[in-house]
Amino acid sequence: MVEASPKVVVVVPTYNERENLPVLAGLLSDLGLPGLHLLVVDDNSPDGTGDVADKLALESDGTVSVLHRTEKDGLGRAYVAGMTRALEEGADVVIQMDADLSHPASVVPLMLETLLAGDTAVVLGSRYVPGGSTAEEWPWHRKALSAWANLYVNTILGLGVRDATAGFKAWRAETLRAIDLPSVHSNGYSFQVELNHRVVQRGLTIREVPIRFEERVKGASKMSLAVQVESALAPWKLLRGGRGRS
């Protein structure tokens, strides 16, 4: 008997990504992976991204769906909403991925292969393992800040991963349930750190595969000062057993 392919849902939060979203949807479709679905979580984008997503869903024969949210209250909240919806609809694997084309869709098959082999709980698409890299367009100070942020987080929390702030991840559904996803309240990069922290707290296995992280081509970065401040404070809150405690 042929074993059924796992249902894989790629959760992509969007805010003003009308130009990038169709490109990403095409790249994922071109992978030809059976059981692959795209769930767009749109935060009421004023540029009409939600309408673009609806059109993609209408033309997709059921492989694209849209979750419309009425407020923009952070990347973490959008991910929790989308990942929760994916679990409710029977996902075996949930992939989180940015809409700005910075995460290479071509690495998804390797992430799935790594996730489904052995005892892996979550796979990170990593810039900082051998074979990984960041965009050549990044200025030196941005690369230095990113490297420092990973050292900072790992020094405080001892996560044991090279890319602690990575936002490109493949999760087993049971891992998301084990870490109590609905109780996660962080946003921005601290959301990624808190999820990793919860995995490590439970003694589960994180693996990393190399990616080349690209600079966005269209649209503007969503990184604000508030997100940066929250990200700096988050490891200390988690260390004290605040929101990282189940």
N, C-alpha and C positions, 0 to 999 in steps of 0.2 A: 504494500500500500504506500502511495506517495504521501510524504508528510507535507501538510499545508504550510505555506509560507507565513511567517509571523506578520501580524498587522503592524506596520510601522507608520507612525504619525509624526510628521515634521511640523513643529509648532513655530510659527514665524510671527512675532509681534510687528505691527507696522504703525508708523505715524509719518505721513507725507513721504511715501515711497512708491508713488504711482508709476514712476519710470523704471524702478528697479524690480518691482514685484513680478511683472510678466517675464522678465529675463530669468529670474530665479525659478519661477514655476516651470519654464521651459527646460532649464538645466536639470531640474529634478526629474521631470518627465523623461528626458533623454537617457537617464540612467537605466530605464527599462526594468526596474526592480518590481517584482510582483508584490502586491500588498502594501505599496508605498502610497501614503496619503499626505496631502498638504492641508494644514489648518492655519488660516490667516486670522490673527487676532488684531483687529483694527480699532484704534482708540479715537474714533470719530475724526479722522484726518480731514482737515479743511481743503486739501488739494484733490480730494476725490478718490483716494486710494481704496476706500471701502467699496465704491462703485466698480473700480477696476477688479477688485477681488470677487465681487459678486458675478461679474461677467466671466471671469476665469472659472468660477464654480459652475456656472450655467453650462459652459462649454466643455466641462471636464469629464462627463460621464461618471460622476460620483467620487472622483479622486481628489477634488478640491472642495473645501468647505470654509465658511467664514463665521467668525464670532465677532459681532459688533459690540463694542463697549461705548458707553455714552460719555465717559470722562477719561482724561489722560492723567493717570495717577502713578506712573512709573513703570519701568520695564519689568520689575519683579512682580508687580500685581498682574500685568498682562500675561507673563509667563505662567503664574499660578493658575489664572483663569483658563488659559489654553491647555495647559498640561492636565488640569482637572477634567476639562471637557474630553480630552483624548482618552483618559483613563475610563471615564464614564461610558465612552463609546467603544470600549473593548480593545484598546491598543495593547499590544504585547511589548512594543518598544516605542519610546517617545524621544524624538530628537529635537533639541532646541538649537535654533539657527537664526542669525541676523538676516534682515531683508536687504541690507545694503551691498551685498555681493562680496563682503570681506571674507566670508567663510566659503571655502571651495566645495561645491556640491560633489565634485569628483571623488572626494575622500569618504563620502557616506558609505559606499560598499565596504571599505576597509574598517570603518568604525563598527559597522554591523557585524562583520566577521569576527572582529576582536571581542565585541560585547558578548556574542553568543557562544564563544569558546571558553570553556572552563567556568571559573567562579567569578567572572568580572561583573561588577555591579553597575559601573558607569564608565564610559570611555570619553576622554577629553581630546578634542582636536587641539594640539599643543604647538605653540610657536617655539618652544624652548627645549624640546628633545632633539636628539640628532636627526637631521633631515628637515627640521622645522625652520621657519624664517618669518620675518616681518617685511612689509612692503618697503621697497627701495625709496619710495617717496617720503617715508617717515624721516623727519629731522632727527639729529642725534639726541637732542634733549627729550624727545618723545620716547625714543627707544630706551634711553637711560631711565626715564620715569617708570616705564612699564617693567623693566628689569628690577628696579628698586622696589616697586609695589609687590612683586612676587616674593622677593627676598624678605620684605617687611612682614607680609602675611605668613609666610612659612616659619619665620623666626618666632613669631608670637604663637601660632597655632600648631606648628609641627605637622602640617598636612602631608608632607612627603611627596608633593607633586611639583613638576617644573613650572606649570602654567596654572597657578591657583586662581587667576581671574578670567580664565578662558570662558567664552560664552557659547562655544560650539561643542555640544555634548550629546551622547547617545545613552539613554537610560533604559534599563529593564523596568517594566511596569511595577514589579514587586519592590524594587528599590525605592521608587517614588512613594509607594505606600508605606514602606518601612521607616522613611525619614519624616513622615507626617507632613507632607507637602502643604496642606491647607493652613498650617500654623506658622509658615515662613512669612515674615513681614519685612524683610530687607528689600532694598531696591538697588538698581544700578549694578556696579561691579560687586558690591557687598552681597548681593543676592547670590552670585556665583560662589563666593567664598563661603557663605552660610550653608549652601547645599553641600559643598565639599566637606565642610566641617561635620555636618550631620552624618555623612557617609562614613567618615573616619571614626567618629564616636561609636558607631555601631559595629566597627571591626570589619566593614565591607571593603571590597577591593576596587581601587581606581586604577585604570590603565590609561596611557596616553599614546596617541599616534601623531606623527608629524603632519603639520599643515603649513602652507604659506599663507599668511594673513595679508590680505590685500587692502589697499586704501579704497574707500568708497569713491565711485566715479561720479554719481549723481546725488544731489541732495546735501543736507547739512548734518554734521555730527550732533548727537543728542547729549553729549557730555557737558553737564553744567557744573558750576562751582558747588552747588548743594550736593550733587551726586559724589563729587570728589571728597567733600568733607565727610559724608556718611561712610564712604568706602574706607577712609582713614580711621574712623572711630570703630567700625564694625568688628575687627578682630579682637579688640579689647572687650567689647560687650560679650562676644562669644566666649572668650576666655573666662570671663566672670560667670559664665553659665546662664546668661540672660536668655536671649531668643534662640540660642543653640540648644537649649535643654529641652528634651521631649517630656 
